[in-house]
Amino acid sequence: MSVAPAPAGRDLTRAELRALAAALAARPEQWRHLVHHDPTARTYEQLRRDEHVAIWLICWIVHGGGGPAVTINAYSPPLWRMGAYETTPAGALQRHSISYAEELRPLGLVASA
């Protein structure tokens, strides 16, 4: 995939991350083949990872907006721990840190599976 490289020797700014994600979103021919929606969990593909940036394509069935959605997420520096989320019985959102190498999905779905 031809994604512009990070500036040499440094992490990207928020503006650079937004521009990188927007440029990639504007070129769906580069990632459309990776879109896979699962009605029970989010699916994801890492589009790029180097010492300064990680870019993820995330496909949502389960989300507040209704139908399927796709997001492109860029992080700099790259995340080493991702998060899974669970709604507590009191209605609070609780984050659980997990390794980026582990599967990402809402914990409530894991518990009910």
PyMOL commands that set and color helices and strands:
alter all, ss='L'
color gray80, all
select helices_A, chain A and resi 14-25+28-30+32-34+107-112
alter helices_A, ss='H'
color red, helices_A
select strands_A, chain A and resi 43-49+54-60+69-75+81-87+93-99
alter strands_A, ss='S'
color yellow, strands_A
deselect
rebuild
show_as cartoon
